[in-house]
Structure formats: C-alpha cells, structure tokens
Amino acid sequence: MYRQGDILIVPVAEEAVPASVATSPSVPRDARGRLVLALGEATGHAHAVVGQGTLVRGTRPADPAFLNLPSGGRVVHEEHAAISLPKGWYRVLRQREYIPGAFRVVAD
C-alpha cells in the first residue's frame, strides 16, 4: 500500500478490477498532462500521476477510483515526497471523516 497525504493507493490484481471499469470513461489529463487523483479544495495542490496510464472514477465521491499504470509511474504533490509505483492496477481511496450520521471525503 502507498499513502500520500489523504490518498491511499492499494495494488490490486487485474482479476479484482470490476468489469465496469473497462467500459467506463477515463479521467482526462489536466493542462499539465497529469492524471489528477485528488485536487486540494483549499490549496489547489494536486495528488497527480506522472506517466502513462488511465484513471477511472466511481460515480460517488466516496467510491474508489481505479488506476492502471502499464509502465509504472510517479505520484507527485507540491507538499509531499513523490512516490514511485510499479506497473499494475491500483485502487485509489480518499480519506474520509465521520460526521454525525454520515461521512465525508476529507477536504485538503
């Protein structure tokens, strides 16, 4: 497992990736050519992947995203050390916090 701030990146076997990921649209790259895993609402900083790959998000904010890195890649952020990821599939989760009766994704 890999963690960078409020992002958790968990390697998954290709067989464990939901079939719906193959038919879902992938997230477009930002103007800098990165795959943004999470954008800081307060700072504007981004947890982003540099390198080839695709990212598919779930339909709800708390749903995991799935990241495919056929050649590996690096996760970068303005305030954290970069993380190198080997090639493969990953489930990407945002940290959540409890509020009475529910939970919400942590605001960065």
N, C-alpha and C positions, 0 to 999 in steps of 0.2 A: 504494500500500500504506500501511497505517496500523499503528503499533505502540504499544501501551500496556503497559509492563512486559513480562510473559511472554505477552502475547496479540498475535497477528498477524492483521490483518483485511485480506483481499485482495478487491478488487472482482472480480466475475465476471459474464459475460454471462448473461442469463436462459437462453439455449440450453445453457449449460455446466452448469447445475444438474442433478444426477442426477434422473431421473424418480421415484425412490423418495422424494425429499423431499416431493413433492406428497401422497403417501399416508401419510407418517409423522406421528406425533403431535408437535405443537409443545410446546415447554417452557412450563410455566405461569409466570406472573409471580410475583415474590416478594411479601411482605406490603407492600412499599413501592411496588408497581406497576411494578417494573423487570424487564427481561429480563436475567438474570444469565448472562454469558458464562463467567465463572470466579469461584469463591469461594476466597479465600485460606485454606488449611488452618491456617496458623499465626496469622494476624492477624484473620481473619473479614471482611476487607475484600473488596469485590466489584468486578470489572470488569463494568459493567452498562450496558444501553442504556436511555435515557430517550426515550420517543416511541413512536409506533405501529410495529408490526412483529411478525414472528414469528421464532422460532429453532427449528431442528430439529437435534438432536444425532445423531451416529453411534452405533453400538452399542458401540464400544470407546472407552476414554478417549483414545486417540491419534487417533481418527478426527476429521476436520474436522466442524465444525458449519456450518450454512448459515443465514444471517441475511437476511431480506427486510425492507427499510425502504421502504414505498411513499411515504412523505413525507419521508424523511431522518430523522435522529436524532442523539443525542449519546451517546458512551461516556464514562461517569464512573467515577472511582475515588477513594477517600479520599486517596491519596498521589500521584496523577498529575494533570496538567492534563487537562481534558476535551477530547475530540476530536469535532468535528462531521463527520458523514457525510452525503453527498448521498443522494438516493433511489436504490434499486437493490438488487441481490443481492450478498452477500459470503460468502466462505469464511472461517471463524474457526478459527485453529490455536493450540494451546497450545505453548509452547516445551518441547522435550524435552531430556533429558540422557542421555549414554551411561553405562551401567553394563556391566561385562564380560559380553558375550554377549547384551545386550539394550539397551533404552532405556526410560525412564520419563518421564512428564509432570513438569515441574518443580513442586515444592511451593512455594507462595508463603507 
